[in-house]
């Protein structure tokens, strides 16, 4: 019915039949590192374009303003988590 497709029941190794030491997914630390790398990488790639479009002084002001709003947002999130 499936032709030459190898199904798990035909001896193909899958995480459910590889034994007790089979890894079923990534760890939380791996996920955090991957997410941080994605966020920081996108920001670092966008900075030259932002500075090129606004200039040095305006770019620095906008980065400081953005960092301030971001820090305030994190404070609000942490306060909301305690409620």
HTML snippet that shows the backbone in 3Dmol.js (N, CA, C, O; Angstrom):
<script src="https://3Dmol.org/build/3Dmol-min.js"></script>
<div id="view" style="width:600px;height:400px;position:relative"></div>
<script>
const pdb = `
ATOM      1  N   UNK A   1       0.812  -1.192   0.000  1.00  0.00           N
ATOM      2  CA  UNK A   1       0.000   0.000   0.000  1.00  0.00           C
ATOM      3  C   UNK A   1       0.855   1.255   0.000  1.00  0.00           C
ATOM      4  O   UNK A   1       0.507   2.223  -0.676  1.00  0.00           O
ATOM      5  N   UNK A   2       1.977   1.276   0.744  1.00  0.00           N
ATOM      6  CA  UNK A   2       2.825   2.441   0.838  1.00  0.00           C
ATOM      7  C   UNK A   2       4.038   2.370  -0.092  1.00  0.00           C
ATOM      8  O   UNK A   2       4.862   3.284  -0.083  1.00  0.00           O
ATOM      9  N   UNK A   3       4.166   1.343  -0.867  1.00  0.00           N
ATOM     10  CA  UNK A   3       5.294   1.236  -1.784  1.00  0.00           C
ATOM     11  C   UNK A   3       6.599   1.023  -1.054  1.00  0.00           C
ATOM     12  O   UNK A   3       6.704   0.117  -0.227  1.00  0.00           O
ATOM     13  N   UNK A   4       7.612   1.852  -1.347  1.00  0.00           N
ATOM     14  CA  UNK A   4       8.938   1.676  -0.768  1.00  0.00           C
ATOM     15  C   UNK A   4       9.170   2.541   0.466  1.00  0.00           C
ATOM     16  O   UNK A   4      10.306   2.660   0.926  1.00  0.00           O
ATOM     17  N   UNK A   5       8.125   3.141   1.005  1.00  0.00           N
ATOM     18  CA  UNK A   5       8.256   3.971   2.195  1.00  0.00           C
ATOM     19  C   UNK A   5       8.531   3.072   3.387  1.00  0.00           C
ATOM     20  O   UNK A   5       7.809   2.102   3.621  1.00  0.00           O
ATOM     21  N   UNK A   6       9.581   3.394   4.143  1.00  0.00           N
ATOM     22  CA  UNK A   6       9.943   2.611   5.316  1.00  0.00           C
ATOM     23  C   UNK A   6       9.153   3.106   6.515  1.00  0.00           C
ATOM     24  O   UNK A   6       9.324   4.247   6.944  1.00  0.00           O
ATOM     25  N   UNK A   7       8.310   2.276   7.048  1.00  0.00           N
ATOM     26  CA  UNK A   7       7.524   2.615   8.212  1.00  0.00           C
ATOM     27  C   UNK A   7       8.264   2.200   9.477  1.00  0.00           C
ATOM     28  O   UNK A   7       9.093   1.291   9.428  1.00  0.00           O
ATOM     29  N   UNK A   8       7.982   2.851  10.624  1.00  0.00           N
ATOM     30  CA  UNK A   8       8.668   2.487  11.870  1.00  0.00           C
ATOM     31  C   UNK A   8       8.520   1.021  12.243  1.00  0.00           C
ATOM     32  O   UNK A   8       9.426   0.455  12.854  1.00  0.00           O
ATOM     33  N   UNK A   9       7.415   0.398  11.898  1.00  0.00           N
ATOM     34  CA  UNK A   9       7.222  -0.998  12.256  1.00  0.00           C
ATOM     35  C   UNK A   9       8.074  -1.942  11.403  1.00  0.00           C
ATOM     36  O   UNK A   9       8.146  -3.136  11.692  1.00  0.00           O
ATOM     37  N   UNK A  10       8.715  -1.420  10.359  1.00  0.00           N
ATOM     38  CA  UNK A  10       9.533  -2.252   9.483  1.00  0.00           C
ATOM     39  C   UNK A  10      11.013  -2.208   9.877  1.00  0.00           C
ATOM     40  O   UNK A  10      11.872  -2.505   9.046  1.00  0.00           O
ATOM     41  N   UNK A  11      11.323  -1.853  11.096  1.00  0.00           N
ATOM     42  CA  UNK A  11      12.691  -1.906  11.572  1.00  0.00           C
ATOM     43  C   UNK A  11      13.417  -0.570  11.556  1.00  0.00           C
ATOM     44  O   UNK A  11      14.589  -0.510  11.930  1.00  0.00           O
ATOM     45  N   UNK A  12      12.771   0.477  11.144  1.00  0.00           N
ATOM     46  CA  UNK A  12      13.418   1.794  11.126  1.00  0.00           C
ATOM     47  C   UNK A  12      13.528   2.311  12.554  1.00  0.00           C
ATOM     48  O   UNK A  12      12.580   2.213  13.333  1.00  0.00           O
ATOM     49  N   UNK A  13      14.686   2.858  12.890  1.00  0.00           N
ATOM     50  CA  UNK A  13      14.916   3.355  14.240  1.00  0.00           C
ATOM     51  C   UNK A  13      14.176   4.669  14.444  1.00  0.00           C
ATOM     52  O   UNK A  13      14.348   5.604  13.663  1.00  0.00           O
ATOM     53  N   UNK A  14      13.366   4.747  15.471  1.00  0.00           N
ATOM     54  CA  UNK A  14      12.682   5.972  15.864  1.00  0.00           C
ATOM     55  C   UNK A  14      12.969   6.209  17.338  1.00  0.00           C
ATOM     56  O   UNK A  14      13.374   5.283  18.040  1.00  0.00           O
ATOM     57  N   UNK A  15      12.766   7.434  17.821  1.00  0.00           N
ATOM     58  CA  UNK A  15      13.051   7.696  19.239  1.00  0.00           C
ATOM     59  C   UNK A  15      12.264   6.822  20.194  1.00  0.00           C
ATOM     60  O   UNK A  15      12.694   6.642  21.333  1.00  0.00           O
ATOM     61  N   UNK A  16      11.118   6.263  19.782  1.00  0.00           N
ATOM     62  CA  UNK A  16      10.336   5.435  20.705  1.00  0.00           C
ATOM     63  C   UNK A  16      10.856   4.008  20.804  1.00  0.00           C
ATOM     64  O   UNK A  16      10.588   3.335  21.799  1.00  0.00           O
ATOM     65  N   UNK A  17      11.601   3.516  19.792  1.00  0.00           N
ATOM     66  CA  UNK A  17      12.078   2.136  19.869  1.00  0.00           C
ATOM     67  C   UNK A  17      13.604   2.043  19.870  1.00  0.00           C
ATOM     68  O   UNK A  17      14.163   1.004  19.516  1.00  0.00           O
ATOM     69  N   UNK A  18      14.277   3.120  20.263  1.00  0.00           N
ATOM     70  CA  UNK A  18      15.740   3.115  20.301  1.00  0.00           C
ATOM     71  C   UNK A  18      16.287   2.709  21.663  1.00  0.00           C
ATOM     72  O   UNK A  18      17.502   2.579  21.817  1.00  0.00           O
ATOM     73  N   UNK A  19      15.454   2.513  22.622  1.00  0.00           N
ATOM     74  CA  UNK A  19      15.920   2.095  23.927  1.00  0.00           C
ATOM     75  C   UNK A  19      15.826   3.208  24.950  1.00  0.00           C
ATOM     76  O   UNK A  19      15.365   4.305  24.638  1.00  0.00           O
ATOM     77  N   UNK A  20      16.264   2.930  26.183  1.00  0.00           N
ATOM     78  CA  UNK A  20      16.095   3.907  27.262  1.00  0.00           C
ATOM     79  C   UNK A  20      17.005   5.126  27.133  1.00  0.00           C
ATOM     80  O   UNK A  20      16.712   6.162  27.730  1.00  0.00           O
ATOM     81  N   UNK A  21      18.090   5.038  26.380  1.00  0.00           N
ATOM     82  CA  UNK A  21      19.006   6.169  26.279  1.00  0.00           C
ATOM     83  C   UNK A  21      18.709   7.051  25.074  1.00  0.00           C
ATOM     84  O   UNK A  21      19.509   7.930  24.752  1.00  0.00           O
ATOM     85  N   UNK A  22      17.591   6.842  24.403  1.00  0.00           N
ATOM     86  CA  UNK A  22      17.240   7.634  23.224  1.00  0.00           C
ATOM     87  C   UNK A  22      16.862   9.047  23.655  1.00  0.00           C
ATOM     88  O   UNK A  22      16.133   9.232  24.630  1.00  0.00           O
ATOM     89  N   UNK A  23      17.354  10.027  22.934  1.00  0.00           N
ATOM     90  CA  UNK A  23      17.038  11.411  23.217  1.00  0.00           C
ATOM     91  C   UNK A  23      15.775  11.781  22.452  1.00  0.00           C
ATOM     92  O   UNK A  23      15.706  11.583  21.239  1.00  0.00           O
ATOM     93  N   UNK A  24      14.795  12.305  23.133  1.00  0.00           N
ATOM     94  CA  UNK A  24      13.510  12.576  22.507  1.00  0.00           C
ATOM     95  C   UNK A  24      13.342  14.032  22.103  1.00  0.00           C
ATOM     96  O   UNK A  24      12.363  14.348  21.427  1.00  0.00           O
ATOM     97  N   UNK A  25      14.226  14.923  22.471  1.00  0.00           N
ATOM     98  CA  UNK A  25      14.091  16.337  22.130  1.00  0.00           C
ATOM     99  C   UNK A  25      15.258  17.121  22.674  1.00  0.00           C
ATOM    100  O   UNK A  25      16.188  16.562  23.254  1.00  0.00           O
ATOM    101  N   UNK A  26      15.200  18.402  22.483  1.00  0.00           N
ATOM    102  CA  UNK A  26      16.283  19.245  22.971  1.00  0.00           C
ATOM    103  C   UNK A  26      16.022  19.630  24.428  1.00  0.00           C
ATOM    104  O   UNK A  26      14.897  19.545  24.922  1.00  0.00           O
ATOM    105  N   UNK A  27      17.080  20.050  25.088  1.00  0.00           N
ATOM    106  CA  UNK A  27      16.946  20.445  26.488  1.00  0.00           C
ATOM    107  C   UNK A  27      16.470  21.896  26.568  1.00  0.00           C
ATOM    108  O   UNK A  27      16.448  22.611  25.566  1.00  0.00           O
ATOM    109  N   UNK A  28      16.096  22.309  27.755  1.00  0.00           N
ATOM    110  CA  UNK A  28      15.663  23.689  27.955  1.00  0.00           C
ATOM    111  C   UNK A  28      16.820  24.639  27.707  1.00  0.00           C
ATOM    112  O   UNK A  28      16.632  25.700  27.111  1.00  0.00           O
ATOM    113  N   UNK A  29      18.013  24.275  28.154  1.00  0.00           N
ATOM    114  CA  UNK A  29      19.183  25.132  27.938  1.00  0.00           C
ATOM    115  C   UNK A  29      19.464  25.303  26.453  1.00  0.00           C
ATOM    116  O   UNK A  29      19.803  26.399  26.007  1.00  0.00           O
ATOM    117  N   UNK A  30      19.327  24.242  25.695  1.00  0.00           N
ATOM    118  CA  UNK A  30      19.532  24.326  24.253  1.00  0.00           C
ATOM    119  C   UNK A  30      18.501  25.249  23.610  1.00  0.00           C
ATOM    120  O   UNK A  30      18.835  26.022  22.712  1.00  0.00           O
ATOM    121  N   UNK A  31      17.276  25.173  24.057  1.00  0.00           N
ATOM    122  CA  UNK A  31      16.228  26.051  23.532  1.00  0.00           C
ATOM    123  C   UNK A  31      16.473  27.509  23.864  1.00  0.00           C
ATOM    124  O   UNK A  31      16.255  28.388  23.031  1.00  0.00           O
ATOM    125  N   UNK A  32      16.933  27.767  25.097  1.00  0.00           N
ATOM    126  CA  UNK A  32      17.232  29.142  25.504  1.00  0.00           C
ATOM    127  C   UNK A  32      18.385  29.702  24.685  1.00  0.00           C
ATOM    128  O   UNK A  32      18.321  30.841  24.221  1.00  0.00           O
ATOM    129  N   UNK A  33      19.437  28.913  24.504  1.00  0.00           N
ATOM    130  CA  UNK A  33      20.581  29.367  23.708  1.00  0.00           C
ATOM    131  C   UNK A  33      20.170  29.634  22.266  1.00  0.00           C
ATOM    132  O   UNK A  33      20.593  30.627  21.674  1.00  0.00           O
ATOM    133  N   UNK A  34      19.354  28.762  21.702  1.00  0.00           N
ATOM    134  CA  UNK A  34      18.904  28.940  20.328  1.00  0.00           C
ATOM    135  C   UNK A  34      18.050  30.196  20.183  1.00  0.00           C
ATOM    136  O   UNK A  34      18.233  30.952  19.229  1.00  0.00           O
ATOM    137  N   UNK A  35      17.126  30.434  21.106  1.00  0.00           N
ATOM    138  CA  UNK A  35      16.279  31.616  21.062  1.00  0.00           C
ATOM    139  C   UNK A  35      17.096  32.888  21.236  1.00  0.00           C
ATOM    140  O   UNK A  35      16.874  33.870  20.528  1.00  0.00           O
ATOM    141  N   UNK A  36      18.039  32.878  22.175  1.00  0.00           N
ATOM    142  CA  UNK A  36      18.891  34.041  22.381  1.00  0.00           C
ATOM    143  C   UNK A  36      19.734  34.333  21.146  1.00  0.00           C
ATOM    144  O   UNK A  36      19.882  35.489  20.750  1.00  0.00           O
ATOM    145  N   UNK A  37      20.277  33.300  20.547  1.00  0.00           N
ATOM    146  CA  UNK A  37      21.073  33.471  19.336  1.00  0.00           C
ATOM    147  C   UNK A  37      20.237  34.059  18.211  1.00  0.00           C
ATOM    148  O   UNK A  37      20.720  34.910  17.465  1.00  0.00           O
ATOM    149  N   UNK A  38      19.009  33.626  18.079  1.00  0.00           N
ATOM    150  CA  UNK A  38      18.119  34.145  17.043  1.00  0.00           C
ATOM    151  C   UNK A  38      17.795  35.612  17.271  1.00  0.00           C
ATOM    152  O   UNK A  38      17.843  36.405  16.331  1.00  0.00           O
ATOM    153  N   UNK A  39      17.467  35.985  18.494  1.00  0.00           N
ATOM    154  CA  UNK A  39      17.101  37.364  18.793  1.00  0.00           C
ATOM    155  C   UNK A  39      18.305  38.290  18.649  1.00  0.00           C
ATOM    156  O   UNK A  39      18.214  39.334  18.004  1.00  0.00           O
ATOM    157  N   UNK A  40      19.419  37.913  19.243  1.00  0.00           N
ATOM    158  CA  UNK A  40      20.611  38.762  19.195  1.00  0.00           C
ATOM    159  C   UNK A  40      21.152  38.843  17.768  1.00  0.00           C
ATOM    160  O   UNK A  40      21.595  39.906  17.333  1.00  0.00           O
ATOM    161  N   UNK A  41      21.118  37.735  17.044  1.00  0.00           N
ATOM    162  CA  UNK A  41      21.619  37.728  15.672  1.00  0.00           C
ATOM    163  C   UNK A  41      20.838  38.659  14.774  1.00  0.00           C
ATOM    164  O   UNK A  41      21.425  39.391  13.977  1.00  0.00           O
ATOM    165  N   UNK A  42      19.503  38.642  14.893  1.00  0.00           N
ATOM    166  CA  UNK A  42      18.673  39.530  14.068  1.00  0.00           C
ATOM    167  C   UNK A  42      18.929  40.989  14.422  1.00  0.00           C
ATOM    168  O   UNK A  42      18.978  41.843  13.537  1.00  0.00           O
ATOM    169  N   UNK A  43      19.090  41.275  15.691  1.00  0.00           N
ATOM    170  CA  UNK A  43      19.374  42.654  16.111  1.00  0.00           C
ATOM    171  C   UNK A  43      20.722  43.139  15.617  1.00  0.00           C
ATOM    172  O   UNK A  43      20.851  44.282  15.176  1.00  0.00           O
ATOM    173  N   UNK A  44      21.727  42.280  15.687  1.00  0.00           N
ATOM    174  CA  UNK A  44      23.060  42.673  15.232  1.00  0.00           C
ATOM    175  C   UNK A  44      23.093  42.884  13.723  1.00  0.00           C
ATOM    176  O   UNK A  44      23.819  43.753  13.240  1.00  0.00           O
ATOM    177  N   UNK A  45      22.325  42.111  12.976  1.00  0.00           N
ATOM    178  CA  UNK A  45      22.284  42.295  11.532  1.00  0.00           C
ATOM    179  C   UNK A  45      21.526  43.558  11.145  1.00  0.00           C
ATOM    180  O   UNK A  45      21.802  44.143  10.097  1.00  0.00           O
ATOM    181  N   UNK A  46      20.585  43.983  11.962  1.00  0.00           N
ATOM    182  CA  UNK A  46      19.790  45.169  11.649  1.00  0.00           C
ATOM    183  C   UNK A  46      20.419  46.480  12.079  1.00  0.00           C
ATOM    184  O   UNK A  46      20.028  47.535  11.579  1.00  0.00           O
ATOM    185  N   UNK A  47      21.387  46.448  12.993  1.00  0.00           N
ATOM    186  CA  UNK A  47      21.977  47.688  13.502  1.00  0.00           C
ATOM    187  C   UNK A  47      22.677  48.540  12.436  1.00  0.00           C
ATOM    188  O   UNK A  47      22.456  49.750  12.418  1.00  0.00           O
ATOM    189  N   UNK A  48      23.493  47.991  11.563  1.00  0.00           N
ATOM    190  CA  UNK A  48      24.131  48.855  10.560  1.00  0.00           C
ATOM    191  C   UNK A  48      23.124  49.578   9.668  1.00  0.00           C
ATOM    192  O   UNK A  48      23.325  50.743   9.322  1.00  0.00           O
ATOM    193  N   UNK A  49      22.066  48.908   9.302  1.00  0.00           N
ATOM    194  CA  UNK A  49      21.039  49.558   8.491  1.00  0.00           C
ATOM    195  C   UNK A  49      20.321  50.658   9.252  1.00  0.00           C
ATOM    196  O   UNK A  49      20.006  51.707   8.690  1.00  0.00           O
ATOM    197  N   UNK A  50      20.063  50.418  10.533  1.00  0.00           N
ATOM    198  CA  UNK A  50      19.398  51.433  11.358  1.00  0.00           C
ATOM    199  C   UNK A  50      20.291  52.655  11.528  1.00  0.00           C
ATOM    200  O   UNK A  50      19.825  53.789  11.417  1.00  0.00           O
ATOM    201  N   UNK A  51      21.564  52.428  11.795  1.00  0.00           N
ATOM    202  CA  UNK A  51      22.480  53.560  11.940  1.00  0.00           C
ATOM    203  C   UNK A  51      22.679  54.284  10.612  1.00  0.00           C
ATOM    204  O   UNK A  51      22.814  55.507  10.586  1.00  0.00           O
ATOM    205  N   UNK A  52      22.698  53.538   9.516  1.00  0.00           N
ATOM    206  CA  UNK A  52      22.858  54.158   8.203  1.00  0.00           C
ATOM    207  C   UNK A  52      21.664  55.024   7.828  1.00  0.00           C
ATOM    208  O   UNK A  52      21.820  56.045   7.159  1.00  0.00           O
ATOM    209  N   UNK A  53      20.489  54.623   8.252  1.00  0.00           N
ATOM    210  CA  UNK A  53      19.286  55.380   7.927  1.00  0.00           C
ATOM    211  C   UNK A  53      19.046  56.573   8.827  1.00  0.00           C
ATOM    212  O   UNK A  53      18.433  57.552   8.401  1.00  0.00           O
ATOM    213  N   UNK A  54      19.518  56.514  10.067  1.00  0.00           N
ATOM    214  CA  UNK A  54      19.217  57.592  11.014  1.00  0.00           C
ATOM    215  C   UNK A  54      20.413  58.471  11.339  1.00  0.00           C
ATOM    216  O   UNK A  54      20.235  59.618  11.748  1.00  0.00           O
ATOM    217  N   UNK A  55      21.611  57.967  11.169  1.00  0.00           N
ATOM    218  CA  UNK A  55      22.805  58.715  11.577  1.00  0.00           C
ATOM    219  C   UNK A  55      23.260  58.268  12.953  1.00  0.00           C
ATOM    220  O   UNK A  55      22.535  57.587  13.679  1.00  0.00           O
ATOM    221  N   UNK A  56      24.469  58.664  13.293  1.00  0.00           N
ATOM    222  CA  UNK A  56      25.057  58.206  14.558  1.00  0.00           C
ATOM    223  C   UNK A  56      24.319  58.736  15.779  1.00  0.00           C
ATOM    224  O   UNK A  56      23.973  57.961  16.672  1.00  0.00           O
ATOM    225  N   UNK A  57      24.074  60.025  15.835  1.00  0.00           N
ATOM    226  CA  UNK A  57      23.463  60.596  17.036  1.00  0.00           C
ATOM    227  C   UNK A  57      22.034  60.078  17.222  1.00  0.00           C
ATOM    228  O   UNK A  57      21.661  59.645  18.312  1.00  0.00           O
ATOM    229  N   UNK A  58      21.253  60.126  16.164  1.00  0.00           N
ATOM    230  CA  UNK A  58      19.874  59.631  16.264  1.00  0.00           C
ATOM    231  C   UNK A  58      19.853  58.127  16.543  1.00  0.00           C
ATOM    232  O   UNK A  58      18.988  57.652  17.280  1.00  0.00           O
ATOM    233  N   UNK A  59      20.787  57.374  15.970  1.00  0.00           N
ATOM    234  CA  UNK A  59      20.855  55.941  16.202  1.00  0.00           C
ATOM    235  C   UNK A  59      21.126  55.614  17.662  1.00  0.00           C
ATOM    236  O   UNK A  59      20.491  54.730  18.236  1.00  0.00           O
ATOM    237  N   UNK A  60      22.067  56.327  18.255  1.00  0.00           N
ATOM    238  CA  UNK A  60      22.391  56.095  19.666  1.00  0.00           C
ATOM    239  C   UNK A  60      21.205  56.466  20.550  1.00  0.00           C
ATOM    240  O   UNK A  60      20.876  55.743  21.491  1.00  0.00           O
ATOM    241  N   UNK A  61      20.567  57.591  20.247  1.00  0.00           N
ATOM    242  CA  UNK A  61      19.397  58.005  21.032  1.00  0.00           C
ATOM    243  C   UNK A  61      18.286  56.971  20.929  1.00  0.00           C
ATOM    244  O   UNK A  61      17.661  56.627  21.932  1.00  0.00           O
ATOM    245  N   UNK A  62      18.037  56.473  19.720  1.00  0.00           N
ATOM    246  CA  UNK A  62      16.975  55.480  19.541  1.00  0.00           C
ATOM    247  C   UNK A  62      17.309  54.155  20.225  1.00  0.00           C
ATOM    248  O   UNK A  62      16.416  53.492  20.753  1.00  0.00           O
ATOM    249  N   UNK A  63      18.575  53.764  20.220  1.00  0.00           N
ATOM    250  CA  UNK A  63      18.961  52.525  20.910  1.00  0.00           C
ATOM    251  C   UNK A  63      18.788  52.663  22.421  1.00  0.00           C
ATOM    252  O   UNK A  63      18.295  51.743  23.075  1.00  0.00           O
ATOM    253  N   UNK A  64      19.186  53.795  22.975  1.00  0.00           N
ATOM    254  CA  UNK A  64      19.026  54.022  24.410  1.00  0.00           C
ATOM    255  C   UNK A  64      17.539  54.068  24.770  1.00  0.00           C
ATOM    256  O   UNK A  64      17.125  53.503  25.782  1.00  0.00           O
ATOM    257  N   UNK A  65      16.741  54.738  23.941  1.00  0.00           N
ATOM    258  CA  UNK A  65      15.309  54.807  24.182  1.00  0.00           C
ATOM    259  C   UNK A  65      14.674  53.417  24.092  1.00  0.00           C
ATOM    260  O   UNK A  65      13.827  53.065  24.913  1.00  0.00           O
ATOM    261  N   UNK A  66      15.075  52.644  23.112  1.00  0.00           N
ATOM    262  CA  UNK A  66      14.558  51.281  22.960  1.00  0.00           C
ATOM    263  C   UNK A  66      14.959  50.411  24.142  1.00  0.00           C
ATOM    264  O   UNK A  66      14.143  49.635  24.640  1.00  0.00           O
ATOM    265  N   UNK A  67      16.185  50.525  24.593  1.00  0.00           N
ATOM    266  CA  UNK A  67      16.644  49.752  25.756  1.00  0.00           C
ATOM    267  C   UNK A  67      15.860  50.136  27.009  1.00  0.00           C
ATOM    268  O   UNK A  67      15.546  49.274  27.830  1.00  0.00           O
ATOM    269  N   UNK A  68      15.545  51.416  27.162  1.00  0.00           N
ATOM    270  CA  UNK A  68      14.775  51.874  28.315  1.00  0.00           C
ATOM    271  C   UNK A  68      13.368  51.284  28.295  1.00  0.00           C
ATOM    272  O   UNK A  68      12.878  50.788  29.310  1.00  0.00           O
ATOM    273  N   UNK A  69      12.721  51.345  27.123  1.00  0.00           N
ATOM    274  CA  UNK A  69      11.382  50.771  27.023  1.00  0.00           C
ATOM    275  C   UNK A  69      11.403  49.259  27.224  1.00  0.00           C
ATOM    276  O   UNK A  69      10.492  48.703  27.837  1.00  0.00           O
ATOM    277  N   UNK A  70      12.413  48.608  26.723  1.00  0.00           N
ATOM    278  CA  UNK A  70      12.524  47.165  26.889  1.00  0.00           C
ATOM    279  C   UNK A  70      12.711  46.794  28.360  1.00  0.00           C
ATOM    280  O   UNK A  70      12.077  45.860  28.851  1.00  0.00           O
ATOM    281  N   UNK A  71      13.573  47.517  29.057  1.00  0.00           N
ATOM    282  CA  UNK A  71      13.788  47.251  30.481  1.00  0.00           C
ATOM    283  C   UNK A  71      12.516  47.509  31.277  1.00  0.00           C
ATOM    284  O   UNK A  71      12.190  46.751  32.190  1.00  0.00           O
ATOM    285  N   UNK A  72      11.796  48.573  30.937  1.00  0.00           N
ATOM    286  CA  UNK A  72      10.545  48.865  31.634  1.00  0.00           C
ATOM    287  C   UNK A  72       9.507  47.768  31.361  1.00  0.00           C
ATOM    288  O   UNK A  72       8.754  47.385  32.255  1.00  0.00           O
ATOM    289  N   UNK A  73       9.475  47.275  30.138  1.00  0.00           N
ATOM    290  CA  UNK A  73       8.565  46.183  29.804  1.00  0.00           C
ATOM    291  C   UNK A  73       8.877  44.920  30.593  1.00  0.00           C
ATOM    292  O   UNK A  73       7.967  44.214  31.027  1.00  0.00           O
ATOM    293  N   UNK A  74      10.165  44.633  30.779  1.00  0.00           N
ATOM    294  CA  UNK A  74      10.549  43.463  31.580  1.00  0.00           C
ATOM    295  C   UNK A  74      10.144  43.627  33.041  1.00  0.00           C
ATOM    296  O   UNK A  74       9.735  42.665  33.692  1.00  0.00           O
ATOM    297  N   UNK A  75      10.260  44.857  33.553  1.00  0.00           N
ATOM    298  CA  UNK A  75       9.831  45.116  34.926  1.00  0.00           C
ATOM    299  C   UNK A  75       8.322  44.896  35.050  1.00  0.00           C
ATOM    300  O   UNK A  75       7.854  44.290  36.014  1.00  0.00           O
ATOM    301  N   UNK A  76       7.564  45.394  34.066  1.00  0.00           N
ATOM    302  CA  UNK A  76       6.113  45.200  34.098  1.00  0.00           C
ATOM    303  C   UNK A  76       5.733  43.729  34.004  1.00  0.00           C
ATOM    304  O   UNK A  76       4.819  43.274  34.691  1.00  0.00           O
ATOM    305  N   UNK A  77       6.437  42.982  33.149  1.00  0.00           N
ATOM    306  CA  UNK A  77       6.180  41.539  33.041  1.00  0.00           C
ATOM    307  C   UNK A  77       6.472  40.821  34.355  1.00  0.00           C
ATOM    308  O   UNK A  77       5.705  39.950  34.767  1.00  0.00           O
ATOM    309  N   UNK A  78       7.560  41.174  35.009  1.00  0.00           N
ATOM    310  CA  UNK A  78       7.892  40.507  36.273  1.00  0.00           C
ATOM    311  C   UNK A  78       6.888  40.858  37.358  1.00  0.00           C
ATOM    312  O   UNK A  78       6.560  40.016  38.195  1.00  0.00           O
ATOM    313  N   UNK A  79       6.393  42.097  37.355  1.00  0.00           N
ATOM    314  CA  UNK A  79       5.376  42.473  38.339  1.00  0.00           C
ATOM    315  C   UNK A  79       4.061  41.734  38.048  1.00  0.00           C
ATOM    316  O   UNK A  79       3.372  41.296  38.970  1.00  0.00           O
ATOM    317  N   UNK A  80       3.724  41.602  36.767  1.00  0.00           N
ATOM    318  CA  UNK A  80       2.484  40.912  36.405  1.00  0.00           C
ATOM    319  C   UNK A  80       2.570  39.416  36.742  1.00  0.00           C
ATOM    320  O   UNK A  80       1.554  38.789  37.042  1.00  0.00           O
ATOM    321  N   UNK A  81       3.757  38.857  36.692  1.00  0.00           N
ATOM    322  CA  UNK A  81       3.921  37.443  37.015  1.00  0.00           C
ATOM    323  C   UNK A  81       3.699  37.193  38.512  1.00  0.00           C
ATOM    324  O   UNK A  81       3.309  36.091  38.896  1.00  0.00           O
ATOM    325  N   UNK A  82       3.936  38.174  39.339  1.00  0.00           N
ATOM    326  CA  UNK A  82       3.755  38.025  40.784  1.00  0.00           C
ATOM    327  C   UNK A  82       2.304  38.170  41.213  1.00  0.00           C
ATOM    328  O   UNK A  82       1.955  37.805  42.336  1.00  0.00           O
ATOM    329  N   UNK A  83       1.464  38.689  40.350  1.00  0.00           N
ATOM    330  CA  UNK A  83       0.052  38.931  40.713  1.00  0.00           C
ATOM    331  C   UNK A  83      -0.722  37.642  40.663  1.00  0.00           C
ATOM    332  O   UNK A  83      -1.923  37.632  40.933  1.00  0.00           O
TER     333      UNK A  83
END
`;
const viewer = $3Dmol.createViewer("view");
viewer.addModel(pdb, "pdb");
viewer.setStyle({}, {cartoon: {color: "spectrum"}});
viewer.zoomTo();
viewer.render();
</script>
